[in-house]
C-alpha cells in the first residue's frame, strides 16, 4: 500500500505540546553518520517495490575481500557493558534490536525510562550496566505526556546521578493514539503504516543512541501476536529503525505460564508468536517475587524483589542476574540490593524454598502411598475376581499396613477402573474391567459413577487424611 511521504515536523505537531504556549522548542540534532567503519547503515538503502527493486537488492550484496579473513574485524560497539566484570564485558550491542519482557505491572516502562536516563547521562542502568552516552527517544504507547514526565522525574532522581541535559531525551507519548506500525493491505498482507514511515525518518535524522518502543502490543498491528509472518514483519520494521550507532529496545508482555510465583522466565516466555524472540538479537526479562517479611519497614522496602536477567544473547555471554528492589519514594524505580538487603532476601528466600521442598517431599510421599494402595486393590481383585467390598478392604489393609478407613477409601477410589456388580444380600462384587461377566458400574444400585478417573501416576489426593469409610 503506497503512502504519500510524511513530513516529520508536521506529524509531531499533531502531538499535544508539553508547554503552555503550544510551542515545541527546537532541538539541535547530531548529523547522522553516513557509515561506520566502512559498512553502510541499514537506512542507507531503502528497498521499494517497482522497477528499481533489483538494483536495490544488488546494492546490498557485499563481496567478502581477503582482509575479512586476514585482519581482525572492527570491535563491536556496545550500548551496555557489565560494570561487575573486570573487562567491562559487553552486554547489549549497538545496531541491534532487543526486547524486554515481563508481566504487567513488573516495571517495564519505569525500567526503560531509567535506561533512557542512563544513556542520556552516560551512567549505569540499574546500578550495574554502564551505558554508552547519547540521545534517547522513548516511544511510549500507553502513556500521556504528564505521566511520561512523572516517570522520567522519578527515574532521574531515584539515584544520586547527573541530570540529563535538556533535549538529551525525547518522548513520544501516544496514549489514546493509533500508532500501529503495520496494517493489512488490499490483499490482506502486512504493510507498513504512515506512522512507521514517519518514525523511521524522524529517528534517522535525530541522532539517537537508543530508541525505546513500549509496548509491542500497541505497535505490532493486527495478527502479529498470532501470526509468525506478521510478527517477523514487525521485527523487520524495528530493524529498519536501527543503525550501527543506535540500538532499539522493545517491551513485551510474558505469556500466562511464565507469570506468578511459580512461573519460569526464559527466552520463550514472551506472549504470542515465537517470531518476536527469534527476530530479537537480545532479550532481557524482569521477574517479580513477593516476600513475606516480619517488619513493616522491611516489608515496604523488600516486599517485592525483582530479578533482572538476560534470557537471550546472540553476541555475548549472558551476565549474572541482578536482584532489585522498588524505590517507593520515586514511583517504584528499580534499584540494586545492597549487602544488607541481599542478606535479608537470601534468608527469606532460603526459608521459602525450604518450605517448598518440604511440601514437595510430603506430596511425593502421599502420592507414593496412594499408588501403593491402588496397586494393592488391583492385585487383590486380580487374584480373586468377584471379591466383596468387605474382603477387599481387609486385603488392602493387610498389604499396605494402613488403617481400615484408608483401605476403604482406596477401594472406593478404585471403583472407576473396576467392574462392580450386585451380589447376594446387597453385597458389591469387584471384577477386573476385562472380565466379561462383570456388570457395568452404572447398573449397580447405590454406586456413584465418578466423572473423571484419576491417573495411576498422579492420583487424586483427598483433602483430608482421615477419611470415613463409605456406608
C-alpha positions as CSV (number, residue, x, y, z in Angstrom):
1,X,0.0,0.0,0.0
2,X,1.6,3.2,-1.1
3,X,1.5,6.3,1.1
4,X,2.4,9.9,0.5
5,X,5.7,11.0,2.2
6,X,5.1,12.4,5.7
7,X,6.8,15.5,7.0
8,X,8.2,14.6,10.5
9,X,7.6,18.1,11.9
10,X,4.1,18.1,10.6
11,X,3.4,14.7,12.2
12,X,5.0,15.7,15.5
13,X,2.9,18.9,15.6
14,X,-0.1,16.8,16.0
15,X,1.2,15.5,19.4
16,X,-0.1,17.8,22.2
17,X,2.8,20.2,23.3
18,X,4.3,20.0,26.7
19,X,4.3,23.7,27.5
20,X,1.5,26.2,27.9
21,X,2.4,28.3,24.8
22,X,1.7,25.4,22.5
23,X,5.2,25.6,21.1
24,X,7.9,23.0,20.9
25,X,11.5,24.1,21.5
26,X,13.8,23.2,18.5
27,X,16.4,20.7,19.5
28,X,19.8,20.6,17.8
29,X,20.4,17.2,16.4
30,X,23.6,15.5,15.7
31,X,24.2,14.8,12.0
32,X,23.7,11.1,11.4
33,X,26.8,9.1,10.3
34,X,26.8,8.0,6.7
35,X,28.7,4.9,7.5
36,X,30.5,3.3,10.4
37,X,33.9,1.5,9.7
38,X,33.1,1.4,6.0
39,X,29.8,-0.5,6.4
40,X,26.6,1.1,5.1
41,X,23.9,1.9,7.6
42,X,20.7,-0.1,7.5
43,X,18.9,3.1,6.5
44,X,21.3,4.0,3.6
45,X,19.4,1.7,1.3
46,X,15.6,1.7,1.3
47,X,14.2,-1.0,-0.9
48,X,10.9,-0.2,-2.6
49,X,8.8,-2.3,-4.9
50,X,9.0,-1.4,-8.5
51,X,11.5,-1.4,-11.4
52,X,14.4,-0.4,-9.3
53,X,13.9,-3.2,-6.8
54,X,16.6,-5.5,-8.3
55,X,19.1,-2.7,-8.2
56,X,18.4,-2.0,-4.6
57,X,18.9,-5.7,-3.8
58,X,22.2,-5.7,-5.7
59,X,23.4,-2.7,-3.7
60,X,23.2,-4.8,-0.5
61,X,25.4,-7.6,-1.9
62,X,28.9,-7.5,-0.5
63,X,31.8,-9.5,-1.8
64,X,34.0,-10.7,1.1
65,X,37.5,-9.4,0.4
66,X,40.7,-11.1,1.6
67,X,41.1,-8.8,4.7
68,X,37.9,-10.2,6.1
69,X,39.8,-13.4,6.8
70,X,43.3,-12.0,7.4
71,X,42.7,-8.9,9.5
72,X,40.7,-8.6,12.7
73,X,37.2,-7.1,12.2
74,X,36.2,-3.8,13.9
75,X,35.5,-4.2,17.5
76,X,31.8,-4.3,18.4
77,X,30.2,-1.2,19.9
78,X,28.0,-1.8,23.0
79,X,25.1,0.2,24.4
80,X,25.5,-1.6,27.7
81,X,28.5,-3.1,29.5
82,X,28.6,-5.1,32.7
83,X,30.4,-3.0,35.3
84,X,30.8,-6.0,37.6
85,X,33.1,-7.7,35.1
86,X,36.9,-6.8,35.2
87,X,37.0,-6.1,31.5
88,X,33.6,-4.3,31.4
89,X,32.2,-7.1,29.2
90,X,29.6,-6.1,26.6
91,X,26.0,-7.0,27.3
92,X,23.7,-5.3,24.7
93,X,25.3,-4.2,21.4
94,X,24.5,-1.1,19.4
95,X,23.0,-1.6,16.0
96,X,20.6,-4.4,17.1
97,X,17.0,-4.9,18.2
98,X,16.5,-6.1,21.7
99,X,13.5,-7.0,23.8
100,X,12.5,-6.5,27.5
101,X,9.8,-8.9,28.6
102,X,7.9,-9.0,31.9
103,X,4.3,-9.5,33.3
104,X,2.1,-6.5,33.5
105,X,3.0,-4.2,36.4
106,X,6.5,-5.6,36.8
107,X,8.1,-2.3,36.0
108,X,8.9,-2.4,32.3
109,X,8.2,1.2,31.4
110,X,9.9,2.5,34.5
111,X,13.0,0.4,33.8
112,X,13.0,1.7,30.2
113,X,12.8,5.3,31.4
114,X,15.7,4.6,33.7
115,X,17.6,3.2,30.7
116,X,16.8,6.4,28.8
117,X,18.3,8.5,31.7
118,X,21.4,6.2,31.9
119,X,22.0,6.6,28.2
120,X,21.4,10.4,28.3
121,X,23.9,10.8,31.1
122,X,26.3,8.0,30.3
123,X,25.8,6.4,33.8
124,X,24.9,2.9,35.0
125,X,21.5,1.3,34.3
126,X,20.1,-0.5,37.3
127,X,23.3,0.4,39.1
128,X,25.0,-2.4,37.1
129,X,25.4,-1.8,33.4
130,X,27.5,1.1,32.1
131,X,25.6,2.9,29.3
132,X,27.1,4.5,26.2
133,X,26.2,8.1,26.2
134,X,23.8,9.5,23.6
135,X,20.4,10.8,22.9
136,X,17.3,8.7,23.7
137,X,13.9,8.6,22.2
138,X,11.1,7.0,24.3
139,X,8.1,6.0,22.2
140,X,5.5,5.2,24.8
141,X,2.3,3.7,23.5
142,X,0.5,3.6,26.9
143,X,1.5,6.9,28.5
144,X,0.5,10.6,28.1
145,X,2.9,13.4,28.4
146,X,2.1,14.1,32.0
147,X,2.7,10.5,33.0
148,X,5.9,10.4,31.0
149,X,7.2,13.4,32.9
150,X,6.5,11.7,36.2
151,X,8.3,8.6,35.2
152,X,11.4,10.5,34.0
153,X,11.4,12.6,37.1
154,X,11.4,9.5,39.3
155,X,13.9,7.7,37.1
156,X,16.3,10.7,37.2
157,X,16.0,11.2,41.0
158,X,16.0,7.7,42.3
159,X,19.8,7.6,42.4
160,X,22.3,10.3,43.0
161,X,23.4,10.8,39.4
162,X,23.7,13.7,36.9
163,X,20.5,15.1,35.5
164,X,20.1,14.7,31.7
165,X,20.7,17.8,29.6
166,X,17.6,19.4,28.0
167,X,16.9,17.6,24.8
168,X,19.0,14.6,25.6
169,X,15.8,12.6,26.0
170,X,12.8,13.0,23.7
171,X,9.4,11.4,24.5
172,X,6.7,10.5,22.1
173,X,3.6,9.8,24.4
174,X,0.9,8.1,22.3
175,X,-1.8,7.0,24.8
176,X,-5.1,7.2,23.0
177,X,-3.5,7.5,19.6
178,X,-3.4,4.9,16.8
179,X,0.2,4.0,16.4
180,X,0.4,0.6,14.8
181,X,3.4,0.1,12.6
182,X,1.7,-2.5,10.4
183,X,-1.7,-2.8,8.7
184,X,-3.4,-5.0,6.1
185,X,-3.0,-4.0,2.5
186,X,-5.7,-4.7,-0.1
187,X,-4.5,-8.3,-0.4
188,X,-4.6,-8.9,3.4
189,X,-0.8,-8.8,3.7
190,X,1.1,-6.9,6.4
191,X,2.2,-3.5,5.1
192,X,3.9,-0.5,6.7
193,X,1.7,2.3,8.1
194,X,2.4,6.0,7.6
195,X,3.4,6.1,11.3
196,X,6.3,3.7,10.8
197,X,7.4,5.6,7.7
198,X,7.3,8.9,9.7
199,X,9.1,7.4,12.7
200,X,11.9,5.9,10.6
201,X,12.6,9.3,9.0
202,X,12.4,11.0,12.4
203,X,14.8,8.5,14.0
204,X,17.2,8.7,11.1
205,X,17.6,12.4,11.4
206,X,17.5,12.6,15.2
207,X,21.0,11.2,16.0
208,X,19.6,8.9,18.7
209,X,21.7,6.3,20.5
210,X,18.7,4.5,21.9
211,X,15.1,4.1,20.7
212,X,12.6,2.5,23.1
213,X,9.3,1.2,21.7
214,X,6.9,0.3,24.6
215,X,4.9,-1.9,24.5
216,X,4.8,-4.3,21.5
217,X,1.0,-4.7,21.6
218,X,0.4,-1.1,20.7
219,X,2.7,-1.1,17.7
220,X,2.8,-4.6,16.2
221,X,-0.5,-4.2,14.3
222,X,-3.2,-6.8,13.6
223,X,-2.4,-10.6,13.9
224,X,1.2,-10.1,14.9
225,X,0.9,-12.0,18.2
226,X,-0.7,-15.0,16.5
227,X,0.9,-14.9,13.0
228,X,4.6,-15.6,12.8
229,X,4.8,-14.0,9.3
230,X,3.3,-10.7,10.7
231,X,5.5,-10.9,13.8
232,X,8.6,-11.2,11.6
233,X,7.5,-8.3,9.5
234,X,7.1,-6.2,12.7
235,X,10.6,-7.1,13.8
236,X,11.9,-6.1,10.4
237,X,10.2,-2.8,11.0
238,X,12.1,-2.3,14.2
239,X,15.3,-3.3,12.5
240,X,14.7,-0.5,10.0
241,X,14.9,2.0,12.9
242,X,18.3,0.7,14.0
243,X,21.8,1.8,12.8
244,X,25.4,0.8,13.7
245,X,25.4,3.5,16.3
246,X,21.8,3.1,17.5
247,X,20.0,0.3,19.4
248,X,16.3,-0.5,19.6
249,X,14.7,-1.9,22.7
250,X,11.1,-3.1,22.6
251,X,9.0,-4.0,25.6
252,X,6.6,-7.0,25.5
253,X,4.4,-9.0,28.0
254,X,5.1,-12.5,29.1
255,X,2.7,-15.4,28.5
256,X,0.5,-16.8,31.2
257,X,2.7,-19.8,32.0
258,X,5.6,-17.5,32.9
259,X,3.7,-15.3,35.4
260,X,3.2,-15.6,39.1
261,X,5.3,-17.0,41.9
262,X,5.9,-20.4,40.2
263,X,6.4,-19.0,36.7
264,X,9.7,-19.5,35.0
265,X,11.2,-16.9,32.6
266,X,13.3,-17.9,29.7
267,X,13.8,-16.9,26.1
268,X,10.4,-18.4,25.1
269,X,8.4,-16.6,27.7
270,X,7.2,-13.8,25.5
271,X,3.5,-13.7,24.7
272,X,2.3,-14.8,21.3
273,X,4.3,-15.5,18.2
274,X,7.7,-17.1,18.6
275,X,9.0,-14.9,15.8
276,X,9.3,-12.0,18.3
277,X,12.1,-13.6,20.2
278,X,13.5,-15.3,17.1
279,X,13.8,-11.9,15.5
280,X,15.3,-10.1,18.5
281,X,19.1,-10.5,18.8
282,X,19.0,-9.9,22.6
283,X,16.3,-10.3,25.3
284,X,16.1,-9.5,28.9
285,X,13.4,-10.1,31.5
286,X,12.1,-8.9,34.8
287,X,10.7,-11.5,37.2
288,X,8.8,-10.4,40.4
289,X,8.9,-12.4,43.6
290,X,6.8,-11.4,46.6
291,X,8.3,-11.9,50.0
292,X,6.6,-12.1,53.5
293,X,8.8,-10.2,55.9
294,X,8.3,-9.5,59.6
295,X,8.9,-5.8,60.0
296,X,6.7,-3.2,58.3
297,X,9.7,-1.2,57.1
298,X,11.4,-4.2,55.6
299,X,8.1,-5.3,54.0
300,X,7.7,-1.9,52.3
301,X,11.2,-1.9,51.0
302,X,11.7,-5.6,50.1
303,X,8.2,-7.0,49.9
304,X,8.7,-7.3,46.1
305,X,12.1,-8.3,44.8
306,X,12.6,-8.0,41.0
307,X,15.2,-10.1,39.3
308,X,16.7,-8.8,36.0
309,X,18.2,-11.5,33.8
310,X,19.3,-11.7,30.2
311,X,17.4,-14.6,28.6
312,X,18.9,-14.4,25.1
313,X,22.2,-13.0,23.9
314,X,23.4,-13.6,20.4
315,X,26.7,-11.7,20.6
316,X,28.0,-12.1,24.2
317,X,27.8,-14.3,27.3
318,X,24.8,-13.7,29.5
319,X,25.7,-11.7,32.6
320,X,24.7,-12.8,36.1
321,X,21.2,-11.8,37.2
322,X,20.7,-8.7,39.2
323,X,18.4,-8.5,42.3
324,X,16.5,-5.3,42.5
325,X,14.1,-3.6,44.9
326,X,11.5,-0.9,44.3
327,X,12.1,2.7,45.4
328,X,8.6,3.5,46.7
329,X,9.6,7.2,47.2
330,X,10.3,7.5,43.4
331,X,7.5,5.8,41.7
332,X,8.8,2.3,42.1
333,X,12.1,2.9,40.3
334,X,14.3,-0.3,40.4
335,X,17.4,-0.1,42.5
336,X,20.0,-2.8,43.1
337,X,20.0,-4.5,46.5
338,X,22.8,-3.5,48.9
339,X,24.7,-6.0,51.1
340,X,22.2,-5.9,54.0
341,X,19.2,-6.2,51.6
342,X,20.8,-9.2,50.0
343,X,21.3,-10.9,53.4
344,X,17.6,-10.4,54.3
345,X,16.3,-11.6,51.0
346,X,18.7,-14.6,50.9
347,X,17.4,-15.7,54.3
348,X,13.7,-15.3,53.4
349,X,14.2,-17.0,50.0
350,X,16.0,-19.8,51.7
351,X,13.2,-20.3,54.2
352,X,10.6,-20.1,51.4
353,X,12.4,-22.7,49.3
354,X,12.9,-25.0,52.3
355,X,9.2,-24.9,52.9
356,X,8.5,-25.6,49.2
357,X,11.0,-28.5,49.4
358,X,9.2,-30.0,52.4
359,X,5.9,-29.5,50.7
360,X,7.1,-31.3,47.6
361,X,8.5,-34.2,49.7
362,X,5.2,-34.6,51.5
363,X,3.4,-34.6,48.2
364,X,5.7,-37.2,46.8
365,X,5.3,-39.3,49.9
366,X,1.5,-39.1,49.8
367,X,1.5,-39.9,46.0
368,X,3.6,-43.0,46.7
369,X,1.3,-44.1,49.5
370,X,-1.8,-43.7,47.3
371,X,-0.2,-45.6,44.4
372,X,0.7,-48.4,46.7
373,X,-2.9,-48.6,47.9
374,X,-4.2,-48.6,44.4
375,X,-1.8,-51.3,43.4
376,X,-3.0,-53.4,46.4
377,X,-6.6,-53.1,45.2
378,X,-5.7,-54.2,41.7
379,X,-3.7,-57.2,42.9
380,X,-6.4,-58.3,45.2
381,X,-9.1,-58.1,42.6
382,X,-6.9,-59.8,40.0
383,X,-6.2,-62.7,42.4
384,X,-9.8,-63.1,43.4
385,X,-12.3,-61.7,40.8
386,X,-15.7,-61.1,42.4
387,X,-14.2,-60.2,45.8
388,X,-16.7,-58.4,48.1
389,X,-16.1,-54.9,49.4
390,X,-15.5,-56.2,52.9
391,X,-12.9,-58.7,51.9
392,X,-11.2,-56.3,49.5
393,X,-10.8,-53.7,52.3
394,X,-9.3,-56.4,54.5
395,X,-6.9,-57.4,51.7
396,X,-5.7,-53.8,51.1
397,X,-5.3,-53.2,54.8
398,X,-3.1,-56.3,55.2
399,X,-1.0,-55.5,52.1
400,X,-0.3,-51.8,52.9
401,X,-0.4,-51.9,56.7
402,X,-2.9,-49.0,56.7
403,X,-6.0,-48.4,58.7
404,X,-9.3,-49.7,57.7
405,X,-10.7,-46.3,56.8
406,X,-7.8,-45.6,54.4
407,X,-8.2,-49.0,52.9
408,X,-12.0,-48.4,52.4
409,X,-11.2,-45.0,50.7
410,X,-8.7,-46.8,48.3
411,X,-11.4,-49.3,47.4
412,X,-13.9,-46.6,46.7
413,X,-11.3,-44.7,44.6
414,X,-10.7,-47.8,42.5
415,X,-14.4,-48.2,41.6
416,X,-13.9,-46.1,38.4
417,X,-11.4,-48.6,36.9
418,X,-13.2,-51.8,38.1
419,X,-16.4,-53.5,37.1
420,X,-18.7,-53.7,40.1
421,X,-22.0,-55.6,40.3
422,X,-24.6,-56.5,42.8
423,X,-24.1,-59.6,44.8
424,X,-26.1,-61.6,47.4
425,X,-27.5,-59.5,50.3
426,X,-26.7,-56.2,48.6
427,X,-23.0,-57.0,48.5
428,X,-20.8,-55.3,45.9
429,X,-18.6,-57.6,44.0
430,X,-15.4,-56.3,42.2
431,X,-14.1,-57.7,39.0
432,X,-11.3,-56.6,36.7
433,X,-12.6,-54.3,33.9
434,X,-11.8,-57.0,31.2
435,X,-14.0,-59.7,32.9
436,X,-17.0,-60.2,30.5
437,X,-19.2,-61.4,33.4
438,X,-18.9,-58.1,35.2
439,X,-21.9,-55.8,35.3
440,X,-21.3,-52.1,34.2
441,X,-20.8,-49.8,37.2
442,X,-23.8,-47.6,36.2
443,X,-26.2,-50.6,36.6
444,X,-25.2,-51.2,40.2
445,X,-27.7,-49.5,42.6
446,X,-26.1,-47.1,45.1
447,X,-22.8,-46.9,43.3
448,X,-21.8,-43.3,42.4
449,X,-20.1,-43.0,39.0
450,X,-17.1,-40.7,39.1
451,X,-16.8,-38.2,36.3
452,X,-13.0,-38.5,35.7
453,X,-10.7,-41.4,36.5
454,X,-7.6,-40.4,38.5
455,X,-4.3,-41.2,36.9
456,X,-2.2,-44.0,38.4
457,X,0.9,-41.9,38.1
458,X,-0.7,-38.8,39.6
459,X,-3.6,-40.0,41.7
460,X,-6.3,-37.7,43.1
461,X,-5.3,-36.6,46.6
462,X,-8.1,-36.5,49.2
463,X,-8.5,-33.2,51.1
464,X,-8.4,-34.9,54.5
465,X,-6.0,-37.6,55.6
466,X,-8.7,-39.2,57.9
467,X,-11.4,-40.3,55.7
468,X,-14.6,-42.1,56.7
469,X,-15.4,-45.4,55.1
470,X,-18.4,-45.2,52.8
471,X,-21.6,-46.8,54.1
